[in-house]
């Protein structure tokens, strides 16, 4: 596949993902959270940089939306830190995927991350990243 076709495919995934992230507002509004279109773009750009950093390819656009949904009701997330926290959680997710050699499903890993984030790390992303996977 040439670079032009790859670019078209990635462009469609990005537009689809942008729409899905914006639609997640329906679920997260009840927690006092929203994601603007610009913030959604910021999240997608960060996720794409993370994928490059960990040498991963994503063919669907579901992980980011799952992270948004799963973590939106955490007591350790508020409007002031929400977007940065989501970007960090996406990075941590792909780091953990590599570290576990993809032996856990996305849902298993996300549930583990949420449990650790709330019950062990008390919202400390550095602690989640550096110690919880062990």
TORZA-396975 format. One record per atom (N, C-alpha, C): x negated, y, z. Coordinates in steps of 0.1 Angstrom, whole numbers, plus 2048, in hexadecimal, padded with zeros to 3 digits. Each point is the difference from the previous one (the first is absolute). Layout:
<pts>
XYZ ...
</pts>
This chain:
<pts>
7F87F4800 80880C800 7F780C800 80380A7F7 7F880C800 80480A80B 7F780A801 80280980B 80D8087FF 8048037F3 80D8087FE 80C7F8805 8007F37FD 80B7F8805 8007FE80F 7F57FF806 7FF7FF80E 80580D806 7FC80B7FA 80580D805 80F802800 8067FB7F5 80E8007FF 8077F880A 7FB7F4803 8067F780A 7FE80780E 7F4805803 7FE80680D 80980C801 8028087F6 80880C800 80F7FC803 8057F57FB 80D7FB802 8017FC80F 7F67F9805 8017FB80D 80080C80A 7F880A7FD 7FF80C808 80D807801 8078027F4 80D807800 80A7F8808 8007F27FE 8097F8807 7FD80180F 7F4800804 7FC80080E 80480E806 7FE80A7F8 80480E805 80F800803 8087FB7F7 80E7FF802 8047F880C 7F97F4802 8037F880B 7FD80780E 7F4807800 7FC80780C 80A80B803 8058077F6 80980A802 80E7FB805 8047F47FB 80C7FA804 7FF7FA80F 7F47FE805 7FE7FC80D 80580A80A 80280C7FC 80580B809 80E7FC806 8077F87F9 80D7FC805 7FF7F880D 7F57F8800 7FE7F780C 7F880880B 7F88097FD 7F780680A 80680D806 80A8067F9 80680C805 8057FF80E 8067F4803 8057FE80D 7F680080C 7F38007FC 7F580180A 7FA80E7FF 8078097F9 7FB80E800 7F48027F6 7FF7F67F7 7F58017F6 8058027F2 7F88067F8 8038017F1 7F28007F9 8017FC7F3 7F48017F8 8048087F3 7FA80B7FE 8028087F5 7FA7FA7F3 8038057F5 7FA7FA7F3 7F1802800 7FC80C805 7F1803801 7F97F6809 8077FE80C 7FA7F6809 8007F27FB 80A7FD7F8 8007F27FA 7F57FF7F6 7FD80B7F9 7F57FF7F6 7F37FF808 7FF80780B 7F47FF808 7FD7F2805 80B7FA805 7FF7F2804 7FC7F77F5 8058017F4 7FD7F87F5 7F18027FC 7FC80C7FF 7F28037FD 7F67FA80A 80480180D 7F87FA80A 8007F17FF 80B7FA7FD 8017F17FF 7F77FB7F4 8018087F5 7F87FC7F4 7F1801803 7FC80A808 7F2801804 7FC7F4809 8097FC809 7FE7F5809 7FF7F37F7 8087FE7F6 7FF7F47F8 7F28007F9 7FC80B7FB 7F28007FA 7F57FD80A 80280680C 7F57FE80B 7FF7F1803 80C7F9801 7FF7F2804 8017F67F4 7FE8067F4 8007F87F4 80C7F77FE 80C806802 80C7F97FF 8098057F5 8097F87FB 8098047F6 80E7FD806 8098097FE 80E7FE804 8098017F4 8087F57FE 8087FF7F4 80F804803 80380180D 80D805804 7FF80B809 80A807803 7FF80C808 8087FF80E 7FF7F4806 8087FE80C 7F980280D 7F37FF801 7F980180C 80180D807 7FF80B7F9 80180D806 80D803805 80B7FC7F9 80D802805 8037F780C 7FA7F4801 8027F880C 7F980680C 7F48067FE 7F980780B 80980B804 8058087F7 80880C804 80C7FB808 8077F67FC 80C7FB807 7FC7F980D 7F67F8801 7FD7F880C 7FB80980B 7F880B7FD 7FA80880A 80880D803 80B8037F9 80780C801 80680280E 8047F5807 80680280D 7F67FE80C 7F38007FD 7F77FF80B 80080D808 7FF7FE80D 7FF80B80A 7F38087FE 7F67FB7F8 7F48077FF 7FF8077F3 80B8017F9 8008087F3 80A80B801 7FC80C7FC 80980B7FF 7FE8087F3 80880A7FE 7FF8077F3 7F28077FE 7F980380B 7F38077FF 7F57F67FB 8017F3803 7F57F77FC 8057F57F6 80C8017FC 8067F67F8 7F97FC7F3 7FD80A7F8 7FA7FD7F3 7F27FB801 7F8806809 7F37FC802 8007F2806 8097FD809 8017F2806 8037F67F5 80A8037F7 8037F77F6 7F47FD7F7 7F980B7FC 7F47FE7F8 7F67F7807 7FE80280C 7F67F8808 8057F1801 80D7FF802 8057F2801 7FF7F87F3 8028077F5 7FE7FA7F3 7F17FB7FF 7F7809804 7F17FD7FF 7FD7F4809 80680080C 7FD7F580A 8067F37FA 80C8017FA 8067F47FB 7F77F97F5 7FB8087F7 7F87FA7F5 7F27FB806 7FB80780A 7F47FB806 8037F3807 80B7FF807 8037F3807 8037F57F5 8068047F5 8037F67F6 7F27FA7FB 7F68087FE 7F37FB7FC 7FA7F880B 80180580C 7F97F980C 8077F2802 80D7FF7FE 8067F3802 8007F77F3 7FA8067F6 7FF7F87F3 80D7FD7FB 80A809802 80E7FE7FB 8077F3805 7FB7FC80C 8077F4806 80D803806 80380C803 80C804806 8098077F5 80D7FD801 8098077F6 80080F804 8058087F7 80180F803 80880280C 80C7F9801 80980280B 7FA7FB80D 7F97F5800 7F97FB80C 7F680B805 7F88057F7 7F680A804 80680D805 80B8047F9 80680C804 8077FF80E 8067F5802 8067FD80E 7F580080A 7F57FA7FD 7F47FF80A 7FC80F802 7FE8077F6 7FB80E801 809808809 80D7FF7FD 80A808808 8007FC80F 7FF7F3802 7FF7FB80E 7F4806807 7F57FF7FA 7F3805805 80180F802 8058077F6 80080F800 80880580C 80B7FA803 80980480B 7FC7FA80E 7FD7F3800 7FE7FA80D 7F27FE805 7F68027F7 7F27FE804 7F980D7FE 8028077F5 7F880C7FD 80780C804 80C800804 80880B804 7FE80C7F6 8017FC7F3 80080A7F5 7F28047FC 7F57FB806 7F38037FC 7FB7F97F4 8008077F5 7FC7FA7F3 7F27FB7FF 7F7807807 7F27FB800 7FF7F3808 8077FF80A 8007F3808 8067F57F8 80B8037F9 8067F67F7 7F67FB7F6 7FA80A7F9 7F67FD7F5 7F47F8805 7FB80480C 7F37FA804 8007F4809 80B7FE807 8007F5809 80B7F67FF 80C8047FB 80C7F7801 7FF7F47F8 7FA8007F5 8007F47F7 7F87F5805 7F6803808 7F87F5806 8097F7808 
</pts>
